[in-house]
Amino acid sequence: MTSNPWTDPDPQPGDFDADLAKLDPRYVEHRDGDPDAKIVVLVGVRGADAKRLERIANARGQTAADVVAELLRDAERALA
């Protein structure tokens, strides 16, 4: 079974070389990786869901970000 680097959770060096070769070199800048890099994901919540999240956070004495992070950890544990 072949892996798809666009959906694989662990893409490997060289996976995107063919795609990068198609780009005009003027628009490509090489950067070394940073093992200490962090990613920030912005989650948009609107309307009734936003109000619900705010109520849950207030009831727990947490921020909305803390509640979302906890929900994600719980969901991941449930999958294990």
C-alpha positions as CSV (number, residue, x, y, z in Angstrom):
1,M,0.0,0.0,0.0
2,T,1.5,3.4,-1.0
3,S,1.2,6.4,1.3
4,N,-0.2,9.8,0.3
5,P,2.1,12.6,1.6
6,W,-0.8,15.0,1.5
7,T,-2.8,12.9,4.1
8,D,0.0,10.9,5.8
9,P,0.4,12.0,9.4
10,D,4.2,11.7,9.0
11,P,5.4,12.9,5.6
12,Q,9.0,11.9,4.7
13,P,11.8,14.0,3.2
14,G,11.4,14.0,-0.6
15,D,7.6,13.4,-0.5
16,F,6.9,16.8,-2.1
17,D,9.9,17.1,-4.4
18,A,7.9,16.4,-7.6
19,D,5.4,19.1,-6.6
20,L,8.1,21.6,-5.7
21,A,9.9,20.9,-9.0
22,K,6.8,22.3,-10.8
23,L,7.1,25.7,-9.1
24,D,8.9,28.6,-10.5
25,P,12.2,28.8,-8.5
26,R,11.6,32.5,-7.9
27,Y,8.8,31.6,-5.5
28,V,10.7,28.9,-3.6
29,E,12.8,29.6,-0.5
30,H,14.6,26.8,1.3
31,R,14.6,26.9,5.1
32,D,16.1,24.5,7.5
33,G,13.6,22.8,9.8
34,D,13.2,24.0,13.4
35,P,12.8,21.1,15.9
36,D,11.4,23.7,18.5
37,A,8.8,25.1,16.1
38,K,5.2,25.1,17.4
39,I,2.0,25.2,15.4
40,V,-1.0,27.3,16.3
41,V,-4.4,26.2,15.0
42,L,-7.2,28.8,15.1
43,V,-10.6,27.4,15.7
44,G,-13.7,29.4,14.7
45,V,-16.8,28.9,16.8
46,R,-19.9,31.0,16.1
47,G,-23.4,31.5,17.2
48,A,-25.0,29.0,19.7
49,D,-21.8,26.9,19.7
50,A,-19.8,29.9,20.8
51,K,-22.2,30.7,23.6
52,R,-22.1,27.0,24.7
53,L,-18.3,27.1,24.7
54,E,-18.3,30.2,26.8
55,R,-20.8,28.8,29.3
56,I,-18.7,25.6,29.7
57,A,-15.5,27.6,30.1
58,N,-17.1,29.9,32.7
59,A,-18.5,26.9,34.7
60,R,-15.1,25.3,34.8
61,G,-13.2,28.5,35.5
62,Q,-11.2,27.9,32.3
63,T,-10.6,29.8,29.1
64,A,-12.3,28.7,25.9
65,A,-8.9,27.5,24.6
66,D,-8.4,25.3,27.6
67,V,-11.8,23.7,27.1
68,V,-11.2,23.0,23.4
69,A,-7.8,21.6,24.2
70,E,-9.3,19.3,26.9
71,L,-12.1,18.2,24.5
72,L,-9.5,17.3,21.9
73,R,-7.4,15.3,24.4
74,D,-10.5,13.4,25.6
75,A,-11.6,12.7,22.0
76,E,-8.1,11.3,21.2
77,R,-8.1,9.1,24.3
78,A,-11.5,7.7,23.3
79,L,-10.0,6.7,19.9
80,A,-7.2,4.7,21.5
